[in-house]
Each structure stands twice: as structure tokens, then as C-alpha cells.
């Protein structure tokens, strides 16, 4: 019986290059061809490593956790979950010892000393190098160049996911119950103020400063 393997896919669009788990190169390539609409034969698959048996055994449990954390509660409760063939989720890459970082606007993953680079959104669709924002001044300068009504943003770390902020995903919708989105956001901010006040030396002067403080707190807690 063939073992599951981690493959690196090289696609016609560099921002779609990614890892998948499959049992053959053809099966691996077909995952991205079917999902992204690439023509058959235009995606190449390179074996990175064979998935160890102990990770195969832990895969279902880890995948259930990933589904719950990303709002797929109904899928997570199914008795028989089909984990692979599929894209390699972050939990799997972490178990395999992968290190991820951003270099010059590109996502870089290092596994067993090998570097795998995913092109940026701009490179894939616009054919140009990414514009890096290193500080608030860079952001302000770029925003001022935008025409009104022509803004484009992404709020997801994976281009295959739908554009939904955390509060609009299934898990958050279930938690907020009878509250509308705006009511729930106001309640979250109110609760944050009540809990944060004893930890700060200067109270924010308006709602914008409170929101900035809350954003920084969430960022720091993530680490």
C-alpha cells in the first residue's frame, strides 16, 4: 500500500504554488488543477518527503481541531473525516518541522533545510514584485494614491479561502447568538475595556485608540 507523501506544486500562477498530500505526483497535481482551474498537465508535483506513520495516525485528530478553529463545526463532527488527498494544512507542516516566514513579500517555508517560495499576489496576477509596507508612513503614502471606491484588501493568510473576517465565520456566528454583527462587535469592545482598564497606565481618549489597543493586544497574544 502506497504511503502518503508531501508534494510541492509548481503552478502557472506563482501565488498558487503550495504543498499538498497525495499518494502520487499525478494525484497531487490534479488537486490544484481541479481546485484552481489549471489546464491538465500545467501543474508539476515534486516529492518533498514521505509522511511518517505516527503523523498519519494523528492526522484525523489534528484535522478535526483545524476544522473547528476555522469555523467548520459541522464538518468536524462527522464520524469519518477524509483528511487526504488534500492541501497540506498548517498543523501538518508544523508537525513536519516546517518553519515559515515572509521574505521580500513572499511566503517562504523551510523544511529539512529546503526553501519553498510562494509568489505574492502581485507577482501572480499583475506580474510585478510586491510593494512592501515597512511602517505607517509607507502605508499612508500608498493609501493616499488610491482612488475613492477602488480599494482592494485581503484578510486571509491563504488565497484559497473565502474573504470572510473572523466574526463572520460559522464558529463566531454561533457564539454571538441573537446579537447582530455590529452589536456583537460593540459588546466585545465593551468587555475588552472593562478587563483592560486595570492593566493600562493611560486610558485611551477615544474609540479609535481603544480599537488600536485591542488590535495590538490580540497581536501580542498570538505570540
C-alpha positions in Angstrom: 0.0 0.0 0.0 1.4 3.4 -1.0 2.4 5.8 1.7 1.1 9.4 1.8 3.7 11.9 0.6 4.1 15.7 0.9 4.4 17.3 -2.5 5.3 20.8 -3.6 3.3 22.0 -6.5 4.6 24.5 -9.1 1.7 26.2 -11.0 1.3 28.6 -13.9 0.5 31.3 -11.3 3.2 31.6 -8.7 1.0 32.8 -5.9 -0.8 29.4 -6.1 2.3 27.3 -5.6 1.7 25.2 -2.5 2.0 21.9 -0.6 -0.4 19.0 -0.9 -0.6 15.5 0.4 -1.2 12.7 -2.0 0.0 9.2 -3.0 1.3 10.0 -6.5 2.5 13.0 -8.4 -0.4 12.9 -10.8 -2.9 12.8 -7.9 -1.1 15.7 -6.2 -1.2 17.9 -9.4 -4.8 17.1 -10.0 -5.8 18.6 -6.7 -4.7 22.1 -7.7 -5.8 21.7 -11.3 -9.3 20.9 -10.2 -9.5 23.5 -7.4 -7.9 26.4 -9.3 -8.9 25.5 -12.8 -5.5 25.0 -14.3 -5.3 23.0 -17.5 -4.3 19.3 -17.1 -0.5 18.9 -17.3 0.3 22.5 -16.4 0.9 21.8 -12.7 4.1 19.9 -11.7 4.5 18.0 -8.4 7.8 17.3 -6.6 8.1 14.9 -3.7 9.3 16.6 -0.6 9.1 13.8 1.9 7.1 10.7 3.0 4.6 11.3 5.8 5.7 9.4 8.8 3.2 6.7 10.1 2.8 8.4 13.5 1.7 11.6 11.8 -0.7 9.6 9.7 -2.3 8.2 12.9 -2.6 11.7 14.4 -3.9 13.3 11.2 -7.6 12.8 11.9 -7.5 14.4 15.4 -5.4 17.3 14.2 -7.6 17.9 11.2 -10.7 18.0 13.5 -9.1 20.6 15.6 -8.2 22.7 12.5 -11.8 22.4 11.2 -13.2 23.7 14.5 -10.7 26.5 14.8 -11.6 27.7 11.3 -15.4 27.6 11.7 -16.2 24.2 10.0 -18.0 22.8 13.1 -20.4 20.6 11.1 -17.6 19.0 9.1 -15.5 18.5 12.2 -18.3 16.4 13.9 -18.5 13.9 11.0 -17.6 10.4 12.0 -15.4 9.6 9.0 -13.3 12.6 8.0 -11.4 12.4 4.7 -8.1 14.1 5.5 -6.1 13.3 2.4 -5.6 13.8 -0.6 -5.8 17.5 0.2 -3.8 20.6 0.7 -1.2 20.5 3.4 -2.7 22.4 6.3 -0.6 24.5 8.7 -0.9 21.9 11.5 0.7 19.2 9.3 3.6 21.5 8.2 4.2 22.3 11.8 4.3 18.6 12.8 6.8 18.0 9.9 9.1 20.7 11.4 8.5 23.4 8.8 9.5 27.0 9.5 7.5 29.7 7.8 8.5 33.3 7.3 7.9 36.2 4.9 10.9 37.4 2.8 10.5 40.4 0.5 6.7 40.0 0.4 6.9 36.3 -0.4 5.8 33.4 1.8 8.9 31.1 2.4 8.6 27.6 4.0 11.8 25.8 5.1 11.5 22.0 5.5 14.6 19.9 6.3 16.9 22.7 5.0 15.0 23.2 1.7 13.3 26.5 0.9 9.9 26.6 -0.9 8.7 30.0 -2.0 5.2 31.1 -2.9 4.9 34.1 -5.1 3.0 37.2 -4.0 -0.5 38.2 -5.1 1.0 41.0 -7.2 3.5 38.7 -8.9 0.9 36.1 -9.8 -1.8 38.4 -11.2 0.0 41.6 -12.1 3.4 40.3 -13.0 5.3 42.7 -10.7 7.2 42.5 -7.4 5.3 43.2 -4.2 5.3 46.7 -2.7 6.5 46.3 0.9 4.9 48.3 3.7 7.5 48.6 6.5 5.9 51.4 8.6 2.8 53.6 9.0 4.4 56.2 6.7 4.6 53.7 3.9 1.0 52.7 4.4 -0.2 56.3 4.5 1.7 57.2 1.3 0.2 54.3 -0.6 -3.4 54.8 0.7 -3.3 58.5 -0.5 -2.6 57.3 -4.0 -5.7 55.1 -4.1 -8.8 56.4 -5.9 -12.0 56.5 -3.9 -14.0 53.3 -4.2 -11.1 51.3 -5.8 -9.6 49.7 -2.7 -8.6 46.0 -2.6 -7.8 44.1 0.6 -7.2 40.6 1.8 -7.9 39.4 5.3 -6.9 35.7 4.9 -3.4 34.1 5.1 -4.4 31.6 2.3 -5.6 32.7 -1.1 -7.8 29.6 -1.4 -10.0 30.7 1.5 -13.1 32.8 1.1 -12.8 36.5 2.1 -14.5 36.5 5.5 -13.4 38.2 8.6 -13.3 36.1 11.8 -16.6 37.5 13.1 -18.4 36.3 10.0 -17.3 32.7 10.2 -19.5 29.9 11.3 -17.9 29.5 14.8 -18.2 33.2 15.6 -21.8 33.4 14.3 -22.8 30.5 16.6 -21.1 32.2 19.6 -22.8 35.6 19.1 -26.3 34.0 19.1 -29.0 36.6 19.0 -26.7 39.6 18.5 -26.2 41.2 15.2 -22.7 41.6 13.9 -22.4 45.3 14.9 -24.0 44.6 18.4 -21.6 41.8 19.0 -18.6 43.9 18.0 -19.7 46.6 20.4 -20.1 44.1 23.2 -16.6 42.7 22.6 -15.1 46.1 22.7 -17.1 47.0 25.9 -15.8 43.8 27.6 -12.3 44.5 26.5 -12.4 48.0 28.1 -13.7 46.5 31.4 -10.9 44.0 31.5 -8.1 46.2 30.2 -8.6 49.2 32.4 -6.7 47.7 35.3 -3.6 47.0 33.1 -3.0 50.3 31.4 -1.4 53.5 32.8 -3.3 55.9 30.5 -6.9 55.5 29.3 -7.4 55.8 25.5 -9.0 59.1 24.6 -11.5 57.8 22.0 -12.8 54.7 20.4 -10.1 54.6 17.7 -7.4 54.4 20.4 -9.3 51.7 22.2 -9.6 49.7 18.9 -5.9 50.2 18.3 -5.1 49.0 21.8 -7.3 46.0 21.3 -5.7 45.1 18.0 -2.2 45.3 19.5 -3.3 43.1 22.4 -4.7 40.4 20.1 -1.4 40.5 18.0 0.8 40.1 21.1 -1.4 37.3 22.5 -1.0 35.4 19.2 2.7 35.1 20.1 
